[in-house]
Structures are given as C-alpha cells and as structure tokens.
C-alpha cells in the first residue's frame, strides 16, 4: 500500500466539507425545480400561464446547475481551489435564477 502526500495547496480542509455543500445545494435546486417547490411558491394562486413561464425559468437555470455539477466533480477530483469557488457560484446562480425568475413570472 502506498501513502500519498497531501497536495501542495492543501489547507487541511477535508473534501467531504465542500462535497456536502454541493450535495445540499443540488438538493435545494432539485427540490425547487423538479420537486415542485418553485411552482408551489410562485404559482400557487395563478393559472397555467405562470407554471409555463416558470418552466422557462427552470430551463434557464439548468445550465448553471449543470456547470455546478461538472465543476464540483472536477474540484473534488483534482482538489483545486478555483473550481470549488466557480462551482459554488454556479449553484448560487442556478438558485438565484429560479428565485428572481419566479418573482418575475408572477402575475
């Protein structure tokens, strides 16, 4: 068995910490978009046109979520700081698009 040294840029943070953060952000986005939380929050008292517009908002947030997934995996595999930051910002952007877009589609 071979013991590997820590990466040179390691600050002593376990990879589990950002991984749990990404999983929680992904869960929040997934429940908001796929679980119907956004529809219940923004279009509960509106007609089907609001739900249709909200689907467009969800589609606009999907590339940010996909970027968060890809960069999160890259950051955890390479243990690089910049992908960690960009992945977290991508998840925040995905949630922000759903939140702001949900307010904009309300009648």
C-alpha positions in Angstrom: 0.0 0.0 0.0 1.3 3.4 -1.0 0.7 6.5 1.1 0.2 9.7 -0.9 1.4 13.0 0.3 -1.1 15.8 0.6 -1.4 18.1 -2.4 0.8 21.2 -2.2 -2.2 23.6 -2.0 -4.0 21.7 0.7 -5.2 23.8 3.6 -6.3 21.0 5.8 -9.9 21.0 4.7 -11.5 17.6 4.2 -13.0 17.1 0.7 -16.2 16.0 2.5 -17.0 19.6 3.5 -17.4 21.0 0.0 -18.9 17.8 -1.2 -21.7 18.0 1.4 -22.2 21.7 0.5 -22.6 20.8 -3.2 -25.0 18.0 -2.4 -27.1 20.3 -0.3 -27.2 23.0 -3.0 -28.1 20.4 -5.6 -30.8 19.0 -3.4 -32.2 22.5 -2.8 -32.2 23.2 -6.6 -33.6 19.8 -7.5 -36.5 20.1 -5.0 -37.2 23.6 -6.1 -37.3 22.8 -9.8 -38.1 19.1 -10.1 -39.9 18.7 -6.8 -42.4 21.4 -7.5 -41.4 23.8 -4.6 -40.9 26.7 -7.0 -44.3 26.1 -8.6 -46.0 26.0 -5.2 -44.2 29.1 -4.0 -44.6 31.3 -7.1 -47.6 30.0 -9.0 -49.9 28.5 -6.3 -52.6 31.2 -6.8 -52.1 31.7 -10.5 -53.2 30.0 -13.7 -51.3 27.6 -16.0 -49.6 30.5 -17.8 -47.5 31.1 -14.7 -46.5 27.5 -14.5 -45.5 27.6 -18.2 -43.4 30.7 -17.7 -41.8 29.1 -14.6 -40.8 26.1 -16.7 -38.8 28.5 -18.9 -37.1 30.0 -15.8 -36.2 26.5 -14.7 -34.8 25.7 -18.1 -32.7 28.9 -17.9 -31.3 27.8 -14.5 -30.4 24.3 -15.7 -27.1 25.2 -17.4 -25.9 26.8 -14.2 -26.8 23.7 -12.2 -25.0 21.5 -14.8 -21.9 23.7 -14.6 -22.0 23.4 -10.8 -22.1 19.6 -11.1 -19.3 19.4 -13.6 -17.0 21.8 -11.8 -17.8 20.3 -8.4 -16.7 16.9 -9.6 -13.6 18.4 -11.2 -12.7 20.3 -8.0 -13.2 17.2 -5.8 -11.1 15.0 -8.1 -8.2 17.5 -8.5 -8.6 19.3 -5.2 -8.3 22.7 -6.9 -9.5 25.9 -5.3 -10.8 27.8 -8.3 -13.2 25.1 -9.5 -14.5 24.9 -5.9 -15.4 28.6 -6.0 -16.8 28.6 -9.5 -18.9 25.6 -8.8 -20.4 27.2 -5.6 -21.1 30.4 -7.6 -22.8 28.3 -10.3 -25.0 26.7 -7.8 -25.9 30.1 -6.2 -26.6 31.4 -9.7 -28.9 28.4 -10.5 -30.9 29.1 -7.4 -30.9 32.8 -8.0 -32.3 32.4 -11.5 -35.1 30.3 -10.1 -35.8 32.8 -7.2 -35.7 36.0 -9.3 -37.4 34.4 -12.3 -40.1 33.1 -10.0 -40.9 36.6 -8.8 -40.8 37.9 -12.4 -43.3 35.4 -13.7 -45.9 36.0 -11.0 -48.9 38.0 -12.3 
